[in-house]
């Protein structure tokens, strides 16, 4: 999928899909927490564990967004635009 099309799909889902919005917000929250940890000059053992935990949570959400939200919407929009032939 082209970058512009992907960005348009994300924007459409943010407007129309509550589950996508909620998952995207969680993903963004984890990303911000990771940025804060990565800005530290040195991580304690506990912070390293938290970094790994956040990365796993963020990846799980990304996978969930891709499997639960995007394929359904992408297929539906392609069907309605005539991009897929019967």
Residue frames relative to the residue before (quaternion, step in Angstrom):
aa qw qx qy qz dx dy dz
X 1.0000 0.0000 0.0000 0.0000 0.00 0.00 0.00
X 0.4794 -0.6746 0.4793 0.2922 3.57 -0.92 0.88
X 0.6421 -0.5545 0.3713 0.3772 3.55 -1.18 0.61
X 0.6621 0.5027 -0.3172 0.4563 3.62 0.87 -0.89
X 0.6498 0.5087 -0.3158 0.4683 3.56 0.96 -0.84
X 0.6470 0.5123 -0.3173 0.4672 3.58 0.98 -0.82
X 0.6561 0.4997 -0.3104 0.4726 3.58 0.95 -0.84
X 0.6378 0.5155 -0.3229 0.4725 3.59 1.02 -0.77
X 0.6420 0.5177 -0.3177 0.4679 3.58 1.00 -0.83
X 0.6442 0.5139 -0.3215 0.4665 3.59 0.95 -0.86
X 0.6568 0.5072 -0.3109 0.4633 3.57 0.92 -0.90
X 0.6420 0.5203 -0.3153 0.4665 3.58 0.99 -0.85
X 0.6761 0.4903 -0.2939 0.4649 3.58 0.91 -0.91
X 0.6165 0.5387 -0.3505 0.4548 3.59 1.03 -0.71
X 0.6884 0.4781 -0.2738 0.4718 3.58 1.06 -0.73
X 0.8249 0.3243 -0.1102 0.4498 3.56 0.90 -0.93
X 0.7631 0.3650 -0.1820 0.5013 3.60 1.12 -0.50
X 0.3467 -0.7726 0.4992 0.1834 3.59 -0.36 1.26
X 0.6353 0.5266 -0.3374 0.4530 3.60 0.98 -0.78
X 0.6412 0.5202 -0.3189 0.4654 3.58 0.97 -0.87
X 0.6459 0.5238 -0.3183 0.4551 3.60 0.92 -0.90
X 0.6726 0.5012 -0.2955 0.4572 3.57 0.92 -0.94
X 0.6721 0.4841 -0.2956 0.4760 3.60 0.92 -0.89
X 0.6468 0.5176 -0.3159 0.4626 3.58 0.99 -0.82
X 0.6395 0.5192 -0.3244 0.4650 3.59 1.01 -0.76
X 0.6426 0.5080 -0.3193 0.4766 3.58 0.98 -0.82
X 0.6386 0.5340 -0.3126 0.4575 3.57 0.97 -0.94
X 0.6556 0.5096 -0.2956 0.4723 3.56 0.96 -0.90
X 0.6368 0.5332 -0.3201 0.4558 3.59 0.99 -0.80
X 0.6559 0.4923 -0.3056 0.4838 3.56 0.98 -0.85
X 0.6306 0.5374 -0.3311 0.4517 3.59 1.01 -0.80
X 0.6588 0.5037 -0.3092 0.4655 3.59 0.96 -0.82
X 0.6397 0.5154 -0.3241 0.4692 3.57 1.00 -0.79
X 0.6436 0.5140 -0.3161 0.4709 3.58 1.04 -0.81
X 0.6276 0.5348 -0.3374 0.4543 3.58 0.96 -0.82
X 0.6445 0.5226 -0.3197 0.4575 3.58 0.97 -0.83
X 0.6654 0.4870 -0.3033 0.4776 3.58 0.97 -0.83
X 0.6825 0.4975 -0.2897 0.4502 3.57 0.93 -0.91
X 0.6110 0.5539 -0.3459 0.4475 3.60 1.21 -0.38
X 0.5639 0.5990 -0.3878 0.4158 3.57 1.22 -0.36
X 0.5102 -0.6702 0.4408 0.3101 3.60 -0.96 0.79
X 0.7945 0.0349 0.0025 0.6063 3.58 1.12 -0.66
X 0.2562 -0.7722 0.5641 0.1407 3.55 -0.93 0.92
X 0.4172 -0.6587 0.5641 0.2715 3.53 -1.07 0.77
X 0.6808 -0.4559 0.3518 0.4526 3.57 -1.24 0.15
X 0.6469 0.5204 -0.3143 0.4603 3.58 0.98 -0.83
X 0.6641 0.4970 -0.3016 0.4701 3.58 0.98 -0.81
X 0.6112 0.5360 -0.3449 0.4692 3.58 1.10 -0.67
X 0.6447 0.5058 -0.3168 0.4778 3.58 0.99 -0.82
X 0.6450 0.5156 -0.3142 0.4685 3.57 1.00 -0.83
X 0.6204 0.5407 -0.3382 0.4564 3.59 1.02 -0.76
X 0.6630 0.4927 -0.2975 0.4788 3.59 0.92 -0.91
X 0.6471 0.5226 -0.3168 0.4559 3.58 0.95 -0.88
X 0.6755 0.4934 -0.2941 0.4624 3.59 0.90 -0.91
X 0.6332 0.5254 -0.3325 0.4609 3.59 1.00 -0.78
X 0.6583 0.5006 -0.3070 0.4710 3.58 0.98 -0.82
X 0.6519 0.5058 -0.3154 0.4687 3.58 0.96 -0.84
X 0.6495 0.5217 -0.3079 0.4594 3.56 0.97 -0.90
X 0.6649 0.4951 -0.2959 0.4746 3.59 0.95 -0.88
X 0.6248 0.5335 -0.3383 0.4589 3.59 1.00 -0.80
X 0.6625 0.4980 -0.3024 0.4707 3.57 0.95 -0.85
X 0.6288 0.5293 -0.3391 0.4577 3.58 0.97 -0.81
X 0.6549 0.4998 -0.3038 0.4785 3.58 0.96 -0.86
X 0.6566 0.5126 -0.3048 0.4618 3.56 0.97 -0.87
X 0.6236 0.5242 -0.3331 0.4747 3.57 1.00 -0.80
X 0.6920 0.4941 -0.2781 0.4468 3.56 0.89 -0.95
X 0.7456 0.4111 -0.2386 0.4671 3.57 0.91 -0.82
X 0.7444 0.4249 -0.2318 0.4599 3.59 0.98 -0.80
X 0.8026 0.3380 -0.1493 0.4683 3.57 0.89 -0.88
X 0.7465 0.4661 -0.2571 0.3992 3.55 0.62 -1.11
X 0.6876 0.4881 -0.3437 0.4135 3.67 0.64 -0.88
X 0.6378 0.5260 -0.3404 0.4479 3.61 0.90 -0.83
X 0.7048 0.4647 -0.2657 0.4654 3.55 0.78 -1.05
X 0.6550 0.5108 -0.3219 0.4543 3.60 0.93 -0.86
X 0.6562 0.5003 -0.3115 0.4712 3.57 0.95 -0.86
X 0.6588 0.5112 -0.3087 0.4576 3.56 0.92 -0.88
X 0.6876 0.4659 -0.3029 0.4673 3.60 0.87 -0.84
X 0.6353 0.5101 -0.3418 0.4683 3.60 1.03 -0.64
X 0.6361 0.5257 -0.3248 0.4622 3.56 1.04 -0.76
X 0.7104 0.4504 -0.2738 0.4664 3.58 0.86 -0.90
X 0.6872 0.4514 -0.3004 0.4835 3.60 1.13 -0.50
X 0.5173 -0.6663 0.4009 0.3572 3.59 1.28 -0.09
X 0.3865 0.7492 -0.4637 0.2726 3.56 1.24 0.23
X 0.7295 0.3252 -0.2163 0.5616 3.58 1.13 -0.54
X 0.3024 -0.7465 0.5604 0.1930 3.50 -0.95 0.85
X 0.5651 -0.6302 0.4082 0.3419 3.61 -1.03 0.68
